[in-house]
């Protein structure tokens, strides 16, 4: 029995520890995604060992301790996305009239034809911003029917699964589409003007993942995320970065993104919000993200219902707080700054490539 349990448990331990090897190959980086599933399987293994293994021997105790250590290692990455952890962003105490910003971010899955489901959801929730990812010309034609409610837009339809669209109820300033790292992977950068007149910088991203069908390594994804983070470091303006990052929030890259940019994650202390894969419940991860500067408080954040895509949409309602309430974020360590610089250099992209949305109307 001990040998059978070891045969089942040791691969789980190996996968848990594999991401410690900072190799960018997709096989290594993919292991980071499965920490929720690994934690559940290791917990089952731990119970099985305590129940089924014979009296304590060196082998059984070693296996038990290894299982416990790997379970704890996975939980260390996951627990901050549950209510047991202190919230990183305070709850909004009021409606913040004129200072609210509601956003839906939806990876529509290019082949999906259930557009009316998403359109109905948008009409029901009445967001200020709709971000659509994997949107081609067909999807643009469907989303354009929202122009009466969301008259301002930035459009980049593509048939390679990396089209991106922004529809806004609020005026946009200096909107731009950029191809930061890869020639066929766009991002949107703009400033949105709230009803109060306050301006918020937007950076909307959908980098390609490390996978056997996309990029063999995470180099391109990591470079795009971290060059935006570096561009935002030290900026005192209200800022929001959202999209399908093709990454999970506990990865080394996501951690570096938060540390370098100084942005905060409203999910910390609240909920995990697994948005992918919508059709396979046991294989779900939080791939869709929204990070923001400390100027904001959270009124609401939740996963929206199924829209026919392999992603669930993410809905977030933020309230812009008074500037004096903005706490100071601790600076990144020098080695973190050096690592981010090295990763962006490997992606052959510089901070100057990231637009700073200005003050000309768009």
C-alpha positions in Angstrom: 0.0 0.0 0.0 2.8 2.4 0.8 4.4 1.8 -2.6 1.1 2.5 -4.4 0.5 5.7 -2.4 4.0 6.8 -3.1 3.6 6.1 -6.8 0.5 8.3 -6.9 1.8 11.0 -4.6 5.4 11.7 -5.9 4.3 13.0 -9.3 2.0 15.5 -7.5 4.9 16.6 -5.4 7.1 16.9 -8.5 4.5 19.1 -10.3 4.1 21.2 -7.1 7.8 22.0 -7.0 8.6 22.1 -10.7 7.8 25.9 -11.1 10.7 26.6 -8.7 12.8 25.9 -11.7 12.6 29.3 -13.5 12.7 27.7 -16.9 10.4 29.6 -19.4 9.4 26.4 -21.4 5.6 25.9 -21.5 5.9 22.4 -19.8 7.5 24.0 -16.7 5.3 27.1 -16.6 2.1 25.1 -17.1 2.7 23.4 -13.8 2.0 26.7 -12.0 -1.6 26.7 -13.2 -2.6 23.5 -11.4 -2.0 24.5 -7.8 -5.7 24.3 -6.9 -6.0 20.8 -8.4 -2.7 19.7 -6.9 -3.7 20.9 -3.4 -7.0 18.9 -3.6 -5.2 15.7 -4.8 -2.5 16.1 -2.2 -5.1 16.5 0.5 -6.8 13.3 -0.6 -3.4 11.5 -0.6 -2.7 12.8 2.9 -6.0 11.4 4.2 -5.3 8.1 2.4 -1.9 7.8 3.9 -3.1 8.5 7.4 -5.9 6.0 7.0 -4.4 3.2 4.9 -0.6 3.1 5.6 0.7 0.6 8.1 2.5 1.6 11.3 5.1 4.3 11.0 8.4 3.5 9.3 11.0 5.8 7.9 9.4 5.4 4.4 5.9 6.2 5.5 6.9 9.1 7.7 9.0 10.6 4.8 6.2 10.3 2.4 3.7 11.8 4.8 6.0 14.8 5.6 6.7 15.3 1.9 3.0 15.3 1.1 2.3 17.7 3.9 5.1 20.0 2.8 3.9 20.1 -0.8 0.3 20.7 0.3 1.4 23.6 2.4 3.5 25.0 -0.5 0.4 25.0 -2.8 -1.8 26.5 -0.1 0.8 29.2 0.5 0.1 30.4 -3.1 -3.7 30.0 -2.9 -4.9 31.1 0.5 -4.7 34.8 -0.1 -7.5 34.5 -2.6 -9.9 33.4 0.1 -11.8 35.4 2.8 -9.4 34.1 5.4 -6.8 36.5 4.1 -6.8 40.3 4.8 -8.2 42.2 1.9 -5.7 44.1 -0.2 -8.4 46.6 -1.4 -11.0 48.1 1.0 -14.7 47.7 0.3 -16.3 50.9 -1.0 -18.5 52.5 1.6 -20.8 54.4 -0.8 -21.8 54.7 -4.4 -19.2 57.4 -5.2 -21.5 59.4 -7.5 -19.6 60.3 -10.6 -16.5 58.4 -9.5 -17.7 54.8 -10.2 -16.2 52.7 -13.0 -17.8 49.4 -13.9 -16.1 47.1 -16.3 -16.8 43.8 -18.0 -13.8 41.9 -19.4 -14.9 39.0 -21.6 -12.8 36.6 -23.7 -15.6 35.7 -26.2 -13.8 32.8 -27.9 -13.6 33.7 -31.5 -15.7 30.7 -32.8 -18.4 31.3 -30.3 -21.7 32.5 -31.9 -23.8 33.1 -28.8 -23.3 36.8 -29.1 -26.8 37.6 -27.9 -26.0 36.0 -24.5 -23.2 38.5 -24.0 -25.2 41.4 -25.4 -28.1 40.7 -23.0 -25.7 40.5 -20.1 -24.1 43.8 -21.0 -27.6 45.5 -21.2 -28.5 44.0 -17.8 -25.4 45.0 -16.0 -24.9 48.4 -17.8 -21.1 48.6 -17.4 -19.1 51.7 -18.2 -16.6 49.7 -20.1 -16.8 46.5 -22.1 -13.5 44.8 -23.1 -13.9 42.0 -25.6 -11.0 39.6 -26.4 -10.6 37.1 -29.2 -13.0 39.3 -31.1 -12.9 39.1 -34.9 -14.9 41.1 -37.5 -18.0 39.0 -36.9 -17.9 39.8 -33.2 -17.3 43.5 -34.0 -20.5 43.5 -36.1 -22.4 42.1 -33.1 -20.8 44.3 -30.5 -21.4 47.4 -32.6 -25.1 47.1 -31.8 -24.2 48.4 -28.3 -23.2 51.7 -29.7 -26.3 53.5 -28.3 -25.2 52.6 -24.8 -21.5 52.5 -25.3 -20.8 55.1 -28.0 -17.0 55.4 -27.6 -14.9 52.5 -28.9 -11.5 51.2 -29.9 -11.5 48.3 -32.4 -8.9 45.8 -33.5 -10.7 42.8 -35.1 -8.3 39.9 -35.9 -9.0 36.3 -37.0 -6.0 34.9 -35.0 -7.7 34.8 -31.6 -6.0 38.0 -30.5 -8.5 40.6 -31.7 -9.4 43.1 -29.0 -12.2 45.7 -28.6 -13.1 48.4 -26.1 -16.6 49.9 -25.9 -17.2 52.7 -23.4 -20.1 54.7 -22.0 -17.6 57.4 -20.9 -15.3 59.5 -23.1 -11.9 58.1 -24.1 -8.8 60.2 -24.4 -5.9 59.4 -26.7 -6.9 55.7 -27.4 -4.3 53.6 -29.1 -3.8 50.1 -30.3 -0.2 48.8 -29.9 1.7 45.6 -30.7 4.1 45.7 -27.8 6.0 42.4 -28.2 4.5 40.3 -31.0 3.4 41.7 -34.4 0.0 40.0 -34.3 -0.9 40.4 -30.6 -2.4 43.8 -29.9 -3.2 45.7 -26.7 -5.3 48.8 -26.1 -4.2 51.9 -24.1 -6.4 54.9 -23.4 -7.6 57.3 -20.7 -11.3 57.2 -19.6 -12.9 60.3 -18.2 -15.3 59.6 -15.4 -18.5 61.6 -14.9 -16.7 63.6 -12.1 -14.1 64.6 -14.6 -11.4 62.4 -13.1 -9.2 60.6 -15.6 -8.2 56.9 -15.3 -5.5 55.3 -17.4 -6.4 52.0 -19.1 -4.1 49.2 -20.3 -5.9 46.2 -21.8 -3.8 43.2 -22.5 -4.1 39.7 -24.0 -0.6 38.2 -24.4 -0.1 34.8 -26.0 0.4 31.9 -23.6 3.2 29.5 -23.4 1.7 26.4 -25.0 2.5 23.8 -27.7 0.1 25.7 -30.1 1.3 29.2 -29.4 4.8 30.0 -28.0 7.2 27.3 -26.7 8.2 29.6 -23.9 6.6 32.2 -21.7 9.1 34.9 -22.8 6.7 36.9 -24.9 3.8 36.8 -22.4 6.1 37.7 -19.5 7.8 40.5 -21.4 4.4 42.1 -22.3 3.1 42.0 -18.7 6.4 43.3 -17.2 7.1 46.1 -19.6 3.6 47.5 -18.8 4.4 47.1 -15.1 7.7 48.9 -15.5 6.0 51.7 -17.4 3.5 52.2 -14.6 6.0 52.2 -11.7 6.0 55.5 -9.9 3.0 56.9 -11.9 0.7 58.6 -9.4 -2.3 58.7 -11.7 -5.4 56.4 -11.2 -4.7 53.3 -13.4 -6.4 50.1 -14.4 -4.9 47.1 -16.2 -7.2 44.3 -17.3 -7.6 41.4 -19.7 -6.8 37.7 -20.2 -3.2 37.5 -19.1 -3.0 33.8 -19.9 -1.4 33.5 -16.4 -2.5 32.9 -12.9 -2.2 35.4 -10.1 0.2 33.4 -8.0 2.8 32.9 -10.7 6.2 34.4 -10.4 5.4 36.7 -13.4 2.1 37.9 -11.9 3.8 38.5 -8.5 6.5 40.5 -10.3 3.9 42.4 -12.2 2.2 43.6 -9.0 5.5 44.4 -7.2 6.9 46.4 -10.1 3.8 48.2 -11.1 2.6 48.9 -7.5 -0.9 47.9 -8.5 -3.2 45.9 -6.2 -5.4 42.9 -6.8 -9.1 43.2 -5.6 -9.4 39.4 -5.4 -7.0 39.1 -2.5 -9.0 38.4 0.7 -12.2 38.0 -1.3 -12.4 35.2 -3.9 -10.5 33.2 -6.5 -12.8 33.9 -9.5 -11.8 31.0 -11.8 -12.8 32.2 -15.3 -11.3 29.4 -17.5 -12.3 26.7 -18.5 -16.0 27.5 -18.4 -17.0 24.1 -19.8 -14.6 21.9 -17.7 -15.3 22.6 -13.9 -12.4 20.5 -12.6 -9.9 22.3 -14.8 -10.5 26.0 -14.0 -8.0 28.8 -13.3 -8.3 32.6 -12.8 -6.8 33.6 -16.2 -8.8 36.9 -16.5 -7.5 39.7 -14.4 -8.1 43.3 -13.2 -5.4 45.2 -11.3 -5.7 48.8 -10.3 -3.8 51.5 -8.5 -4.5 52.2 -4.8 -6.8 55.1 -5.7 -9.8 52.8 -5.9 -12.1 50.9 -3.5 -14.1 47.8 -4.6 -17.8 48.0 -4.7 -18.3 44.7 -6.5 -16.3 42.0 -8.2 -17.8 38.7 -9.5 -17.8 36.2 -12.3 -20.6 36.5 -14.7 -22.7 33.7 -16.2 -21.7 31.5 -19.1 -21.8 33.2 -22.5 -20.9 30.2 -24.8 -17.2 30.9 -24.5 -14.5 28.9 -22.8 -14.1 31.9 -20.5 -16.6 33.4 -18.0 -16.7 37.2 -18.1 -15.3 39.1 -15.2 -17.3 42.1 -13.8 -15.8 44.7 -11.5 -17.2 47.9 -10.1 -14.7 50.3 -8.6 -15.0 53.6 -6.8 -12.3 56.3 -7.1 -11.5 57.3 -3.6 -10.2 60.7 -2.5 -6.5 61.1 -3.3 -5.4 61.6 0.3 -6.7 58.1 1.1 -4.2 56.4 -1.3 -1.8 54.3 0.7 1.9 54.1 -0.2 3.0 50.8 -1.8 6.3 49.4 -0.7 9.0 49.5 -3.5 10.1 46.4 -5.2 13.4 44.8 -4.2 16.5 45.6 -6.4 16.6 42.0 -7.5 13.0 42.2 -8.6 13.7 45.3 -10.6 16.7 43.6 -12.2 14.6 40.5 -13.0 11.8 42.5 -14.7 14.4 44.4 -16.7 16.0 41.2 -17.8 12.7 39.6 -18.9 11.6 42.6 -20.9 15.1 42.8 -22.6 14.7 39.1 -23.6 11.3 40.1 -25.2 13.1 42.9 -27.1 10.7 45.5 -25.8 11.4 48.7 -23.9 9.4 50.9 -21.5 9.2 53.6 -24.2 7.0 51.2 -26.3 4.1 51.5 -23.7 1.9 54.5 -24.6 1.0 57.1 -21.9 -2.5 58.1 -22.9 -2.5 61.9 -23.0 -5.0 64.7 -23.1 -6.2 64.9 -26.7 -9.8 63.8 -27.2 -10.3 60.5 -28.9 
